[in-house]
Amino acid sequence: MSEIVQRGLYLEEFVVGAVYAHRPGRTATDADNVLFSSLTMNTQALHLDAAFAATQPFGRPLMNSMWTLATMVGASVAQLTQGTLVAQLGLDDISFPHPLFTGDTLYTSTEILGARPSSSRRGQGVVTMRHTGRNQDGDVVAQATRVALMWATPTEET
């Protein structure tokens, strides 16, 4: 029996309009918030100071939005880009319409918006996708449009 290696999708395997639900979800913890904020030198008190955050409109610490974005993109890797990504080209239309708090679980889905061969890089193509993060109640906590350079299916010529 041959070995099966987990991988993402090649350019030709992306279907415009397809929506991928990435599971399992990821429950955000205080440790995630403090570690990520500290590693990225983000000293925002809304992430690190519970007493201060209690005096602010949401009444408790907010998860660092960059943690939310990074975790959302990361949740898609095994299903979409593992071993088939050449490079990330950009992120756009990033929004955080609802707060994410520690104890919330982030569930991510990805809709494929476009897929086309590269006009300048043989054997590669450009895929545009929209990542959406929701909490356990279904509230959209983050969205981002991502453009990635992906490998086409390997052939003897490439």
Secondary structure, DSSP 8 states (H G I E B T S, - for coil): ----------GGG--TT-EEEEEEEEE--HHHHHHHHHHTT---HHHH-HHHHHTSTTSS----HHHHHHHHHHHHIIIIITTTEEEEEEEEEEE--S---TT-EEEEEEEEEEEEE-SSSTTEEEEEEEEEEE-TT--EEEEEEEEEEEE----TT-
